[in-house]
């Protein structure tokens, strides 16, 4: 269980890694622009990870997850149905407008 407790050797912050593969992946991620450099709960160690996790835990209680479950199940189906009924050019224009 030392993996869960030893944040010096088993860090989620990939910039601290000694592994060559992880360093190559991190270099690629840093070249990806601002999204690639955003600190997330998955890419941080305590205390930042704990602070973010506590915020998320308050929002995603079992009761609140059950409330949004139907919408979460319908959304991907609706999205794919929309995409499959479009021509390639219409889909590209639609996607471009929505992603802004």
ChimeraX attribute file (.defattr): number of C-alpha atoms within 10 A of each C-alpha:
attribute: neighborCount
match mode: 1-to-1
recipient: residues
	/A:1	5
	/A:2	8
	/A:3	10
	/A:4	8
	/A:5	11
	/A:6	10
	/A:7	14
	/A:8	12
	/A:9	12
	/A:10	15
	/A:11	18
	/A:12	17
	/A:13	16
	/A:14	16
	/A:15	12
	/A:16	13
	/A:17	16
	/A:18	10
	/A:19	9
	/A:20	9
	/A:21	10
	/A:22	14
	/A:23	15
	/A:24	10
	/A:25	11
	/A:26	18
	/A:27	14
	/A:28	12
	/A:29	14
	/A:30	13
	/A:31	11
	/A:32	11
	/A:33	10
	/A:34	9
	/A:35	10
	/A:36	13
	/A:37	13
	/A:38	10
	/A:39	12
	/A:40	12
	/A:41	16
	/A:42	11
	/A:43	15
	/A:44	17
	/A:45	16
	/A:46	14
	/A:47	9
	/A:48	13
	/A:49	16
	/A:50	13
	/A:51	11
	/A:52	15
	/A:53	14
	/A:54	10
	/A:55	10
	/A:56	12
	/A:57	10
	/A:58	9
	/A:59	11
	/A:60	12
	/A:61	10
	/A:62	9
	/A:63	9
	/A:64	11
	/A:65	12
	/A:66	11
	/A:67	10
	/A:68	11
	/A:69	10
	/A:70	10
	/A:71	10
	/A:72	11
	/A:73	10
	/A:74	10
	/A:75	11
	/A:76	11
	/A:77	11
	/A:78	10
	/A:79	10
	/A:80	10
	/A:81	11
	/A:82	11
	/A:83	16
	/A:84	10
	/A:85	10
	/A:86	12
	/A:87	9
	/A:88	11
	/A:89	9
	/A:90	12
	/A:91	15
	/A:92	12
	/A:93	10
	/A:94	13
	/A:95	12
	/A:96	10
	/A:97	9
	/A:98	7
	/A:99	6
	/A:100	5
